[in-house]
Amino acid sequence: MMKLSISKKLGSVGNWEAVKNPKTPGWYVYASGNYGSIYKIKDENDKYFALKCFTRKSGNLNERYLKISDYLSSQTKGINFLAHFRYYEDGIKTRKSQSYLFPLLKMEWIDGVTLNKYINSHINDPRNLRKISENLISEIGKLQSAGISHGDLAGDNIIITSNSDVKLVDYDGMYIPDFKGKKSTEMGHADFQHPKRSADSFSAKLDNFSALVIHLSLTALSLKPEMWDKYNGNDPDCLILRKKDFLNLDISPVFNELAKIRNKKVKKMCSLLKEYIAHGPLWDGASPSVLGSL
């Protein structure tokens, strides 16, 4: 089937094998996003990689991914927390359109767990929670220094490897310098975004709000792990804060509990969050460098 469907530009496709998702027997999809689904593939050398097949049209999808691919290739030094990928404009056929090749991404396969799963298994390990949080802030700072923002930082787009390294996946909403003056094609996960974010909120500073939300949440959980069960509710994407909290922090139960934690770092971040809400989505007052210095 692969031999017939996938362009030979991708390699020895006739020797590839799709790997079933062990969590959903009989099903091959490992993850789904706004624009496509992820499949795990084993090649002729028994090595694994991921294919992202796009399931939703976007007017400038080809242009965006081609530019992202080229730009990231030029910025490889010091940025090893992004998955290596190659974009193929004419990658795969479908049953309905045998004469037309749709785009796909061929990416390195990252073995690890999502941030939320990592928190679940390390909720009583405060040292590791703080380490992951600090690593993530450091990596976001490196992205920003290279003129990049991920655009959709969320629990399921952050992967923690067995070595406790942070990897960011899903680049549909990524910003690079080539996109200056353009609009964002998606708004990101609402529980990690400034409530006033719009399509015009598109720059290298776009991850600042998400970074603050994540850093505050992980730092607080390292001090009060019981807040995870109390406020996460087995949600696979969000942490402990949600959009409804950002819209009115004064009556938010979780924010009021955060503000009562006797820790200078948490108190400072709570103040920054309130201030950030009053500013626009691209405020510089809670940049990764500011968060890393707390």
C-alpha positions in Angstrom: 0.0 0.0 0.0 2.8 2.4 0.9 4.7 1.6 -2.3 1.6 2.7 -4.3 0.6 5.7 -2.2 3.9 7.5 -1.1 6.1 9.3 -3.6 9.5 7.6 -4.2 11.1 10.9 -3.5 10.9 9.9 0.2 13.2 6.8 -0.3 12.7 3.1 -0.4 9.0 3.3 0.4 8.3 -0.2 -0.7 10.3 -1.5 2.2 8.6 0.7 4.8 6.2 -0.7 7.4 3.6 1.3 9.3 3.6 0.5 13.0 0.3 0.0 14.8 -0.4 2.2 17.9 -0.2 -0.3 20.8 -2.6 1.8 22.8 -5.3 1.5 20.1 -5.0 -2.0 18.6 -5.8 -2.1 14.9 -5.2 1.6 14.5 -2.1 3.3 13.1 -2.6 7.0 14.1 -0.3 8.0 17.0 -1.4 11.6 17.2 -3.7 14.1 15.5 -3.5 17.9 15.3 -5.4 20.7 13.6 -3.8 19.9 10.2 -2.9 16.3 10.2 -2.2 12.9 11.7 1.1 11.3 12.8 2.1 7.7 11.8 5.1 5.7 13.0 7.1 4.1 10.2 9.9 1.5 10.3 12.3 1.7 7.3 14.4 -1.0 5.6 17.1 -0.5 8.2 14.7 -1.1 11.1 14.9 2.5 12.1 11.8 4.5 13.0 10.6 7.9 11.8 7.3 9.7 11.8 5.1 10.8 8.9 2.6 13.6 9.2 -0.1 13.4 6.6 -2.1 16.6 6.3 -5.9 16.2 6.6 -6.9 19.8 6.4 -6.2 22.4 3.7 -4.5 25.6 4.4 -4.0 28.2 1.6 -0.3 28.8 2.3 0.6 25.5 3.9 3.2 24.6 1.3 4.9 28.0 1.5 5.0 28.0 5.3 6.5 24.6 5.7 9.0 25.0 2.9 10.2 28.3 4.6 10.2 26.7 8.1 12.2 23.7 6.9 14.8 25.9 5.1 15.1 28.3 8.1 15.5 25.6 10.7 18.1 23.9 8.6 20.1 27.2 8.7 19.7 27.4 12.5 20.7 24.0 13.6 23.5 25.1 15.9 22.3 25.1 19.5 18.7 24.2 18.6 18.5 20.4 19.2 15.1 20.4 20.9 13.2 20.6 17.6 12.5 17.4 15.7 14.4 17.2 12.4 12.0 17.1 9.4 11.7 17.4 5.7 8.6 18.7 4.0 7.4 17.1 0.7 5.0 19.1 -1.3 4.0 16.1 -3.4 4.2 13.3 -0.9 1.2 10.9 -0.8 -1.9 9.9 -2.8 -5.3 9.2 -1.3 -7.9 6.7 -2.4 -10.2 9.6 -3.6 -7.5 11.4 -5.5 -5.1 8.9 -7.1 -3.8 11.4 -9.6 -2.9 14.1 -7.0 -0.1 14.0 -4.5 -0.8 15.7 -1.1 2.0 17.1 1.1 3.5 15.3 4.1 6.3 15.7 6.6 9.0 13.1 7.3 10.3 13.6 10.8 12.6 12.0 13.2 10.8 9.7 15.7 11.1 10.9 19.2 10.9 8.4 22.0 9.4 10.0 25.1 6.2 11.0 26.8 4.2 14.2 26.7 4.6 16.8 29.4 1.4 15.8 31.0 2.3 12.1 31.2 5.7 13.1 32.6 4.0 15.1 35.3 1.7 12.2 36.2 4.6 9.9 36.7 6.9 12.5 38.5 4.3 14.4 40.5 6.1 13.5 43.7 9.5 14.3 42.3 9.9 18.1 42.8 13.5 18.2 41.7 12.7 16.7 38.2 9.6 19.0 37.8 11.8 22.0 38.4 14.5 20.7 36.1 12.1 20.1 33.2 10.6 23.6 33.7 14.0 25.3 33.7 15.1 23.3 30.7 12.0 24.3 28.8 12.4 28.0 29.6 16.0 27.8 28.4 15.0 26.2 25.2 12.3 28.7 24.5 14.8 31.4 25.1 17.1 29.9 22.5 14.3 29.8 20.0 13.4 33.4 20.6 17.1 34.4 20.2 16.9 32.7 16.7 13.8 34.7 15.8 11.5 31.7 16.3 8.4 31.0 18.3 6.7 27.6 18.4 3.2 29.2 18.5 1.4 26.4 20.2 3.2 25.3 23.4 0.9 22.8 25.2 1.1 19.6 27.2 0.8 17.4 24.2 3.3 19.3 22.0 6.1 19.1 24.6 7.9 15.7 24.7 10.2 14.6 27.5 12.8 11.9 26.5 14.2 9.2 28.7 17.2 11.5 29.3 14.9 14.2 30.5 15.6 16.3 27.4 12.8 18.6 26.1 11.6 18.2 22.5 9.0 20.4 20.9 6.8 18.9 18.2 4.0 20.2 15.9 5.1 23.3 14.0 1.9 24.2 12.3 1.8 27.6 14.1 5.5 28.3 14.1 6.8 31.8 13.5 10.1 32.5 11.8 11.5 35.9 10.6 10.3 35.2 7.0 6.7 35.5 8.4 7.1 39.1 9.7 4.0 41.1 9.0 1.9 38.0 8.2 -0.9 36.6 10.2 -0.9 33.4 12.3 -2.8 30.5 10.7 -3.9 29.1 14.1 -4.4 30.4 17.6 -2.8 27.6 19.6 -4.3 25.8 22.6 -6.5 28.3 24.4 -5.4 27.1 27.9 -1.9 28.3 27.2 -2.5 31.5 25.2 -3.1 35.0 26.2 -6.9 35.5 26.0 -6.5 38.5 23.6 -4.3 36.6 21.2 -5.4 37.1 17.6 -4.1 36.3 14.1 -2.1 39.5 14.3 -0.3 38.3 17.4 2.5 36.7 15.4 6.2 37.2 16.3 9.2 35.7 18.0 7.6 36.8 21.4 4.5 34.7 20.9 5.7 31.9 23.3 6.2 34.3 26.2 2.7 33.9 27.7 2.7 30.1 27.3 6.2 29.9 28.9 5.0 31.8 31.9 1.9 29.6 32.3 4.0 26.4 32.1 6.8 27.7 34.4 4.4 28.9 37.0 2.4 25.6 36.9 5.4 23.3 37.2 7.1 25.4 39.9 3.9 25.4 41.9 3.4 21.6 41.4 6.9 21.0 42.7 5.8 22.7 45.9 2.2 21.5 46.1 1.8 18.3 44.1 -1.8 17.9 45.3 -2.8 20.7 43.0 -2.4 18.4 40.0 -5.3 16.0 40.9 -7.3 19.0 42.1 -7.1 21.2 39.0 -5.9 19.1 36.1 -8.8 16.6 36.0 -7.0 14.1 33.8 -6.9 16.6 31.0 -4.2 15.4 28.5 -3.5 18.9 27.2 -3.8 21.6 29.8 -1.9 21.8 33.1 -3.7 23.5 36.0 -4.6 26.9 34.5 -7.2 27.4 31.8 -8.5 30.2 29.6 -11.4 30.8 32.0 -8.9 31.6 34.7 -7.1 34.1 32.5 -10.3 35.8 31.8 -10.9 36.6 35.5 -8.0 35.8 37.8 -9.6 37.5 40.7 -12.3 34.8 41.1 -10.1 31.9 39.8 -9.8 29.2 42.5 -6.5 27.8 41.1 -5.0 31.3 40.8 -6.0 32.3 44.3 -4.4 29.1 45.6 -1.2 29.8 43.6 -1.0 33.3 45.0 -1.1 31.9 48.6 2.0 29.7 48.1 4.8 31.0 50.2 7.5 31.0 47.6 9.1 34.2 46.2 9.4 32.7 42.7 5.7 31.6 42.6 4.6 35.0 44.0 6.6 36.9 41.4 5.2 34.8 38.5 1.6 35.3 39.8 2.2 39.0 39.7 3.7 38.7 36.2 0.7 36.8 35.1 -1.7 39.4 36.3 0.4 42.1 34.7 0.6 40.1 31.5 -3.1 39.8 31.2 -3.4 43.6 31.3 -0.9 43.9 28.5 -1.1 42.5 25.0 -0.1 38.9 23.9 3.4 39.9 22.9 4.4 41.7 26.1 8.2 41.5 26.8 7.9 41.7 30.6 7.8 37.9 31.0 10.3 36.8 28.4 12.3 33.6 28.9 15.3 35.6 30.1 13.1 37.3 32.7 11.6 33.9 33.8 15.1 32.3 33.9 16.4 35.0 36.2 13.7 34.5 38.9 
